[in-house]
Amino acid sequence: MEHKSLNINIMGRDFCIVCPEDEQEEIQLAAAYLNDKIQEVKSEGRVVDSERVTIVAALKISHELLMIRNGSSFDIDEFKRRIATLKKKIDGVIASKDM
């Protein structure tokens, strides 16, 4: 797998990281998500220091991940199954209308 340099921006600072080429889009999305969480923490106004803002944002993201892993949030596999079931129903309705 080929690794490439990727430029991302977090908190107005540019970072160059090396990652697998097929992960670049996800890493850019992760950086954007982190930036959104940082802005959310900043807008709450309780934390001012940029290092602390970043840590609080990372803690919130970690908490979200653990909630998903522990099942106290929605189950992504169940969500995918429901989407597949709905797709089958929609395809069935469309097929029956074409007859």
N, C-alpha and C positions, 0 to 999 in steps of 0.2 A: 504494500500500500504506500502510495507516494504522499509525503508530507510537504505542505506548502506554508509559506508565511501568510499570516492573516493580520490585518490591522483592525483593531477594535478601539472604541472610545468608551471609557467609563469615567463618569464624573468630570467630563471635560478634558480628560487626559488620554493621550493616545498610547496604545500598547501594541506591540508586535509579538504575536505568538506563533508557534509552529504547531500545526495540527494536521491530521489526515485530511486530504482534500474532500473526501465525502462527508466530513463532519463540519465543514466551514459554515454552512448555512445554519445548522443547529447552534453552533457556538456564537454566531452573530445574534441569533434570537435570544440566547441565554444572556449575552451582554446587554441587549436591549431590555430584557426582563429585569436584570439587576439594576440597570439605570432607572427603570420605572419604580422599583422598590425603594431605591435611594431617594428619588424625588418624593415618594409617598412619605417616607420618614422625615425628610426635610420639611414638608408641608405641615406635618403635625406640630413642628416647632418646639418639641420638647428636647431634641438632641441637636446641638449646634456644631460641635467638633466634627470635621469631615471623616476622621478615622472612626469615631463612634457611630456616625451615621451609617457608614459602610458595614460596620459590624452588626448593627441592629438590622439592617436590610438583609444581610447574609443569614442572620438568625431567623428572621421571618420566612425566608425562602427554605431554610433547613426545616423549620417547623411544618411548612406546607408539605414538603417531601415526606417527612415522617408520618404525617396524618394520612397521606395517600398510601404509603407503604403499610401502615397499620390498619387500613381499612376504615378509618373513621371519617374519611371523605368518600367521594364516589369511587367506584371500582371501574377502572378503565377497561378491563376485559369485559365486564358486564355491559358497559356503555357500548363497546364495539359489537357485542352480541345483539344488543337492542337495535343498533343501526342496521346490522345485517338482516334482522328479522323484518324491520320496517321496509328495507329495500326489496326484500322478497315479496312482501305484500303489495308494494307499489308496482313492481314488475308484473305480478299476477293480475292486478286490476288493469294495467295497461294492456297486457296480452289478451285479456277477456274482452276488452273494448275493440281490439283490432279484429276479432273474429266475426 
